[in-house]
Structure formats: C-alpha cells, structure tokens
Amino acid sequence: MADDFDTKLTSILYAEWNIQDARVVPKTEDVVQRDGAKRLDATYLYADMADSTLLVKKFPPEIAARIIRAYLRIAVDCIRAKGGHIRSFDGDRVMGVFIGDRRRNNAVEAGLNISWVIDEELNPKLSTLLWNSADPKWKVSHRTGIDDGETFIVRGGARDNSDLVSVGDAPNIAAKLSGIRGERGSMTVTSRVYSYLREINKVNGTQSMWIERDDHWVGPHCVTTYSCDWMRKP
C-alpha cells in the first residue's frame, strides 16, 4: 500500500491542471477526476442552523432529525428559488452557489427568504410540536454567510467516492460568517457582496437594512462585513 500511495500522491501533486473557465456551476461529473479544474466567478451562500448540538441533547433523535430536515428543506428551496445551485451539505449546514451578474442580489434575497420562512412558518409550528417536551419554547436560530469571488473547483476523493471541492476565499469566508454567533441579525455578508446590492436589498423605505461592522479577521482574511436582521416573504 505504501508504494501505491507514492504513485498516487506523485500524480496528484505534479500533474498539470486541465483548467477550463466555467459558465455554469459544475456538477461532480463535469470535472475530470485526475486533472480537471473549473474556474468560476461565483457567490457562495452558507446557511447554518445554530445550536444543533444542544438540539440533539434536548430532544429525542426523532424530533431533532425532523427539525434539522425542516431547516435544510427551507434553505434548499429558498436557494433554488433564487437560481442558486446546491453543492454541499455538512450536517445542518448547506452551501449554495450563485452565478451571473445578479448573483450577489439573488444570494441575499435567498437569505432574506430563509429568515422569513424560519420565523413565520417553522418556529410557530415548532411551538406545537414541542409543547410537551423538555423545552417547549425552543426555537430555531440560524445565520446565513455570503461572500463573492473567483473560485477554483476540483474533484477530490477517489473513483466512486468523490465530490467537488471549491478552493478560494469566497467559500471559506462565507462558511465562517455563517458560524458567527451573538451578532445582531441572521445574515452576514462581505463588502464584496454589499457593494453590488440593489437599493431594494439595501434599504426598506428610508431605513437601512444593514449594519456595517468594523473590519475584523475571518480566519486569515481581514474583511469588512455587514449584518442584516430583516427578512422577506418568498
């Protein structure tokens, strides 16, 4: 097996990339396993449910699973309705990818819709589902993180056990922003997203929908972010 790894790793580390500029969000089968790569300008949205570990501790697995499934369904449907493509699940977190000139606005609108459905549809239903539980007032809270930039998409893993990997600042930063807790609102975006937003996604009447945060470090990246506590009916 050691000799086998030597051959495989040499191939991975030194093979020339066959890079193509993508015009659509690729699927796994669109990227060649050995040396394929797609370069894509895209907006990445991560929707992450908060306190899922506490959820599993508070309620039986059958109830916890229903809540997580409901949350993921809301996120997936709202992302797809705004033209986003689902490319990854990680427990109770989902990643959506948006392309095109309106990609940043579409991603933010999906985030506004996710917040509305959770607040107006899911949480009221949970008050009935959980009325006889250990914590009948428990509610779903979450955060959507969004960033935009050029991404290098490759295929990782092995034959029959592989998936796409997005390499770049945008997916990493969006994922970290979705994990912010204790900050007002349920959506956080970078200045690379906010600066492209249309007026309808920036203000409601004369009131700003966003709060600008001080520059801070998100992993190794120093970014300016904006948080939003508004929501919008799909």
C-alpha positions in Angstrom: 0.0 0.0 0.0 2.9 2.4 0.7 4.1 2.1 -2.9 0.6 2.6 -4.1 0.4 5.9 -2.2 3.7 7.0 -3.5 2.4 6.7 -7.1 -1.0 8.3 -6.4 0.5 11.3 -4.5 3.1 11.9 -7.1 0.4 12.0 -9.7 -1.8 14.4 -7.7 1.0 16.8 -6.7 2.7 17.1 -10.1 0.1 16.5 -12.7 -0.7 19.5 -15.0 -4.1 21.0 -14.4 -6.6 21.0 -17.3 -8.3 24.3 -16.4 -11.5 25.5 -18.0 -13.4 28.7 -17.4 -16.9 27.6 -16.3 -20.1 29.3 -17.5 -22.4 27.1 -15.4 -22.0 25.7 -11.8 -20.3 22.4 -12.5 -21.6 19.0 -11.2 -19.3 16.3 -10.0 -19.3 14.5 -13.3 -18.4 17.7 -15.2 -14.9 17.8 -13.6 -12.3 15.2 -14.6 -11.0 13.2 -11.6 -7.3 13.2 -12.4 -6.5 16.7 -13.6 -9.8 18.6 -14.2 -10.5 22.0 -12.8 -13.1 24.7 -13.4 -12.5 28.4 -12.7 -15.7 30.3 -11.7 -16.7 33.7 -10.5 -19.5 33.0 -8.0 -21.3 34.0 -4.9 -21.2 31.4 -2.1 -24.0 31.2 0.5 -23.8 29.1 3.6 -26.9 28.6 5.8 -26.1 27.2 9.2 -28.5 26.3 12.0 -27.3 27.4 15.4 -27.0 25.1 18.5 -27.7 21.8 16.7 -25.6 20.1 19.3 -27.8 21.4 22.0 -30.8 20.4 20.0 -29.7 16.8 20.0 -29.2 16.9 23.7 -32.6 18.5 24.5 -34.8 16.3 22.3 -35.1 12.7 21.2 -33.3 11.9 17.9 -36.6 11.5 16.0 -37.6 15.1 16.9 -34.1 16.6 16.4 -34.0 14.9 12.9 -37.3 16.4 11.9 -36.2 19.9 12.9 -32.9 19.6 11.0 -34.6 18.2 8.0 -37.1 21.1 8.0 -34.4 23.6 8.3 -32.4 22.1 5.4 -35.5 21.9 3.2 -36.2 25.6 3.8 -32.7 26.6 2.9 -32.6 24.4 -0.2 -35.9 25.6 -1.5 -35.1 29.3 -1.0 -31.7 28.9 -2.6 -33.1 27.1 -5.6 -36.0 29.6 -6.0 -33.4 32.4 -6.5 -31.4 30.5 -9.0 -28.8 29.0 -6.7 -27.2 25.6 -7.0 -26.8 23.2 -4.0 -23.4 21.7 -4.0 -22.7 20.6 -0.4 -24.3 19.5 2.9 -22.4 19.3 6.2 -24.7 18.2 9.0 -27.1 21.1 9.5 -25.3 23.4 7.1 -26.0 23.8 3.3 -23.9 25.5 0.7 -25.5 27.3 -2.3 -23.6 28.7 -5.3 -24.9 31.6 -7.4 -23.5 32.8 -10.8 -24.3 35.6 -13.2 -24.4 39.4 -13.0 -27.2 39.3 -10.4 -25.7 36.6 -8.3 -25.0 38.7 -5.2 -28.5 40.1 -5.1 -30.0 36.6 -5.6 -28.0 35.2 -2.8 -29.0 38.0 -0.4 -32.7 37.6 -1.4 -32.4 33.8 -0.7 -31.1 34.7 2.7 -33.9 37.1 3.4 -36.4 34.4 2.4 -34.8 31.7 4.6 -35.1 34.0 7.6 -38.8 34.7 6.8 -39.8 31.1 6.5 -38.0 30.1 9.7 -39.6 33.0 11.7 -43.1 32.9 10.2 -43.6 29.2 9.3 -41.1 26.9 11.0 -40.9 28.3 14.6 -44.7 28.7 15.0 -45.1 25.0 14.0 -42.4 24.0 16.5 -44.3 25.6 19.3 -47.0 22.9 18.7 -44.5 20.1 18.0 -42.6 20.7 21.2 -45.4 21.7 23.6 -45.0 18.6 25.7 -41.2 18.5 25.5 -38.3 19.4 27.9 -38.1 22.8 26.3 -41.4 23.8 24.7 -40.2 27.3 23.9 -37.1 26.3 21.9 -36.8 28.0 18.5 -34.6 27.6 15.5 -31.9 30.3 15.1 -29.5 30.5 12.3 -27.1 32.6 10.2 -26.5 32.9 6.5 -23.0 33.9 5.4 -22.3 35.2 1.9 -19.2 36.1 0.0 -18.2 36.5 -3.6 -15.1 35.9 -5.6 -13.2 33.7 -8.1 -13.1 30.0 -7.2 -11.0 27.1 -8.3 -13.2 23.9 -8.4 -11.6 20.5 -8.5 -12.7 16.9 -7.8 -11.5 15.4 -4.6 -11.6 11.8 -3.3 -11.4 8.6 -5.4 -13.4 7.0 -8.1 -17.0 6.3 -6.9 -16.2 8.2 -3.7 -15.5 11.8 -4.9 -17.1 15.2 -4.7 -16.3 18.8 -5.8 -14.1 21.0 -3.7 -14.3 24.8 -4.0 -10.9 26.4 -3.4 -10.9 30.1 -2.8 -11.6 32.9 -0.4 -15.3 33.2 -1.0 -16.4 29.7 0.1 -14.1 29.7 3.1 -15.2 33.2 4.3 -18.9 32.5 3.7 -18.7 29.3 5.7 -17.0 31.1 8.6 -19.5 34.0 8.5 -22.4 31.5 8.8 -20.9 30.4 12.1 -21.0 33.8 13.7 -23.0 33.8 16.9 -24.1 36.6 19.2 -24.2 39.2 16.5 -27.4 41.0 15.6 -29.4 39.7 12.7 -29.4 36.4 10.8 -27.3 37.2 7.7 -23.7 38.5 7.4 -22.1 39.4 4.0 -18.8 40.9 3.0 -18.3 44.2 1.3 -17.7 42.3 -2.0 -21.4 41.4 -1.8 -22.9 44.5 -0.2 -21.3 46.9 -2.7 -23.2 45.2 -5.5 -26.6 45.2 -3.9 -29.5 47.0 -5.5 -31.5 49.6 -3.5 -34.3 47.2 -2.8 -31.8 44.9 -1.0 -30.2 47.7 0.9 -33.0 49.8 2.3 -36.6 49.4 3.4 -38.2 52.8 2.7 -35.8 55.2 4.3 -34.3 52.7 6.8 -31.1 50.8 6.1 -31.4 47.0 6.3 -27.7 46.6 7.2 -25.3 47.4 9.9 -21.7 47.9 8.9 -19.2 46.1 11.2 -15.7 47.1 11.9 -13.0 45.3 9.8 -12.2 42.1 11.5 -10.4 38.8 10.9 -12.4 35.9 9.4 -9.8 33.1 9.6 -6.7 34.5 7.8 -8.8 37.2 6.0 -9.4 40.7 7.2 -12.8 41.7 5.8 -15.5 44.4 6.1 -18.8 42.8 6.9 -22.4 43.9 7.1 -25.1 42.2 9.1 -28.9 42.2 8.5 -31.9 41.4 10.7 -34.5 41.9 8.1 -36.5 39.2 6.3 -38.7 38.9 3.2 -41.6 36.7 2.3 -40.7 34.4 -0.6 
